[in-house]
């Protein structure tokens, strides 16, 4: 596909949509880790000695899924723009 795009649109065509993709990744990543860390610190706060209780697998899965929602909520509009380009 990249070769077809290059033949039809040149080098600029290969990188078309790169800026919206950049914004999607940066904003989505910030929200992803922000949501995950916030939830983790809410349920498993850091103790005064700097340690933390071990998270159960179920909470890791739940918080990871909610963090994924946090990624796509602000990132989806940028993904649509990138796809349309």
KEMIRO-863573 format. One record per residue (C-alpha): residue in three letters; residue number from 1; x, y, z negated. Coordinates in steps of 0.001 Angstrom, whole numbers. Layout:
# KEMIRO-863573
  resn  resi        X        Y        Z
   ALA   NUM        X        Y        Z
...
# end
This chain:
# KEMIRO-863573
  resn  resi        X        Y        Z
   UNK     1        0        0        0
   UNK     2     2820     2386     -869
   UNK     3     4357     1840     2591
   UNK     4     1031     2596     4265
   UNK     5      612     5769     2239
   UNK     6     4200     6783     3021
   UNK     7     3666     6279     6749
   UNK     8      417     8212     6781
   UNK     9     1150    11059     4312
   UNK    10     4907    11060     3805
   UNK    11     6752    11389      512
   UNK    12     4174    13793     -944
   UNK    13     1453    11216     -423
   UNK    14     3276     8673    -2575
   UNK    15     3327    11081    -5515
   UNK    16     -164    12431    -4979
   UNK    17    -2123    12173    -8198
   UNK    18     1020    12098   -10296
   UNK    19      178    15207   -12310
   UNK    20    -3288    14030   -13405
   UNK    21    -1739    10653   -14224
   UNK    22      886    12400   -16361
   UNK    23    -1792    14307   -18293
   UNK    24    -3825    11127   -18790
   UNK    25     -851     9273   -20211
   UNK    26      372    12097   -22452
   UNK    27    -3030    13014   -23887
   UNK    28    -4188     9418   -24132
   UNK    29     -987     8297   -25834
   UNK    30    -1186    11104   -28370
   UNK    31    -4774    10215   -29218
   UNK    32    -4010     6476   -29251
   UNK    33    -1242     6701   -31812
   UNK    34    -3016     9438   -33754
   UNK    35    -6173     7353   -34170
   UNK    36    -4216     4193   -34997
   UNK    37    -2021     5865   -37606
   UNK    38    -4960     7716   -39166
   UNK    39    -6991     4516   -39549
   UNK    40    -3981     2591   -40824
   UNK    41    -3172     5240   -43424
   UNK    42    -6811     5439   -44488
   UNK    43    -7106     1709   -45249
   UNK    44    -3481      978   -46164
   UNK    45    -1994     4167   -47638
   UNK    46     1728     4456   -48265
   UNK    47     2587     3811   -51895
   UNK    48     4761     6226   -53912
   UNK    49     7771     3935   -53435
   UNK    50     7360     4147   -49624
   UNK    51     5971      628   -49169
   UNK    52     2613     -402   -47780
   UNK    53      437    -3493   -48155
   UNK    54      563    -5873   -45189
   UNK    55    -2300    -5338   -42737
   UNK    56    -4512    -8279   -41919
   UNK    57    -4769    -9445   -38316
   UNK    58    -8447    -8450   -38130
   UNK    59    -7707    -4846   -39077
   UNK    60    -4834    -4690   -36608
   UNK    61    -7205    -5815   -33841
   UNK    62    -9987    -3461   -34954
   UNK    63    -7716     -432   -35261
   UNK    64    -6017    -1241   -31973
   UNK    65    -9394    -1393   -30230
   UNK    66   -10534     1875   -31757
   UNK    67    -7221     3433   -30788
   UNK    68    -7869     2270   -27215
   UNK    69   -11162     4158   -27290
   UNK    70    -9179     7129   -28566
   UNK    71    -6893     6775   -25538
   UNK    72    -9635     6640   -22928
   UNK    73   -12027     9243   -24357
   UNK    74    -9831    12226   -23361
   UNK    75    -7952    10334   -20637
   UNK    76   -10833     9086   -18506
   UNK    77   -11606    12428   -16807
   UNK    78    -7951    12706   -15762
   UNK    79    -8088     9141   -14445
   UNK    80   -11100    10012   -12286
   UNK    81    -9271    13061   -10880
   UNK    82    -6188    10931   -10144
   UNK    83    -8276     8272    -8424
   UNK    84   -10118    10809    -6274
   UNK    85    -6820    12332    -5165
# end
